């Protein structure tokens, strides 16, 4: 679920959006002007857990990075650079023989407002996901299938296997006649501060046969192991990257997208745009947006962005592309995501970044399938 996304793209020639990183002769980074701050690399997960020296007279750490204050945003718990999902090899993931508990919720319908109302009440008997505390930090993400038009999530409840959420979510613009075609999807997760959140399981509830017309309907469903299968196609995005080693400048061109899914529950074509985030390690250091393309599932953007990146920092740089469907009446919806660079998890993404680094000054354009956000 996205919060506060502006539809107005940032000016491409805005000088202050280019992050300049300078080092002295000894290789130590230093501030290049007002508005910079030093971010300890350990805080960004780049080195060990040793604390940086404190005090105003402490020597600067060799791994510190000067970053514009505008881009000192930390990733939120659900904004990992890798797509959300179950850890296939994590020892804290529930096994096949572990009971995953039950989820209780209410379904209601507000006829005057034409809104579906879902209250996530509680869960019982969740498995232990944190071996150190012998507990879990559960929260729930919910969406409405098949269009995944609406995405919401509860707050995280700490150290409990029987969380009581009591959170109500109202989904507007859903005609009562369409309820029978919809499915509620609940994804139960345990928050992990140091890595990807653990997926406990999921609950799928078809609304066919559920009649909230006379009042609230309380349902309790068993939480099942997540069905890892290919979701509907998120579409494809074509981007071009080129790196100038002399100028130490990366040029990113968002070319076009194709076969984007319809995100509107009415079946209308979307209004896509692309948000480009640049990360150093796990710290976002730059963000840009393209213009919104109206009523199309095959948009052509042809918009370029330039970032100043020293050669020695390239191994720790990641570029994230979020294709987003702009909606004037409700929250914008992420259609899909692509990551190139240090945190790329696809073979195509790794190969694209390798070609860019090994062929300086040459623009390298490729199509990539978008993954689910």
Phi, psi and omega in degrees: 000128182265144180236127171067035178280125179276146179270354184267114181297148176286148181298130185293333182264012182292109187297325186288351179277351178271124183267120182256129183240117183242150178231151177275188185294335180274002179088005182273127179292148178220160181292144183250005180162184180292153176086008179261156175218156179264129179248120181295131181296332178295327180292333180269005178079021185266334180229193182290187185269010180298139181283146176285154180297141180261168175095153183291339183261005181292144179290143180295142180284142183296337183260010178284149185231122176286128184226143175301141180301326182303332186245031178269031183281133172276152174292137174284165185304331184257016182244047176297150178288352175249147184300146180295150180160176182284144174279113187291334184240011183285135179292343182269358178284142182294140179276179183294330186263009182266132174287133187260359176093190182228153179238133179243134183208165179245142175240129180219166178224131179259102184293316180302324182261000183049056186227139172272132183241122180238127176249117175274110186273296186198167173229151181227144173070035179290151179284160176284125179251342179245108184292334182288318181264353184053041180208196177217164175241075192281151167208170186229132170257140181227142174216165180250120179267157012270349189274348184051038183293320183246135176228128177223167175208153178275175173284163177274130175254127189276139169048062177209145175254359179226065185289143173245109184270307183050053179243132183251134180236133181247126182247109185273162175075025178246105179299144181300327181295341181268353184302323183295343181264358187258157178228130175274131180241118177250128177246117182264124184231163172240124183293136178232118186291334190253353178206192179298143177296144181278133174274119178279312180174190183218161175228126177248124184232099173295136180276356174296123182095348176265121185241096179271014185293333182259001180147183183292140178245120179267132181230144173234126183231147177287138177278126183251158177299139185298134179275100181282103178215163181293126178279179178300152183300135177269357183092187182228153179230134177253124179228155178235136178232143171213144182239130178257104185293329180291311178280349184053055187226132176256126176253123181245126179241120173272109187274291182197169177230161179210155177058036177291144180285156175284120181264347182276132181295340178278352179088005180283158177293155185274180177235077190279152166214169184238130175256129182248119177246135177249130182242140168253109191066242178246018182252124179284129183243352178200151177211141179217164176222148170275177173283157177282133176256119189281137168050056178207146175253001179227064186287150173245119185260303182052052179239136184246151178225143184239133180230134176274115184225118177299149183301320185287351178263351183305321181298341182253009182265137173231143177241121182253130177248120176250116174273121189236139177264114180284134178228123184287334187260331180233189182288145177294147186242132176285122178281314181188174186221149175225136178234127175242145178112213188299328184254016177294134183247000179253151179298321179295322179292319178296317181294319180299313181295322178298316180297322179296316183289328183272350180232073181300147178072358181256122176292129180243112182251135179213154171271143177224139173286137179278141176259164180287142182271000000 
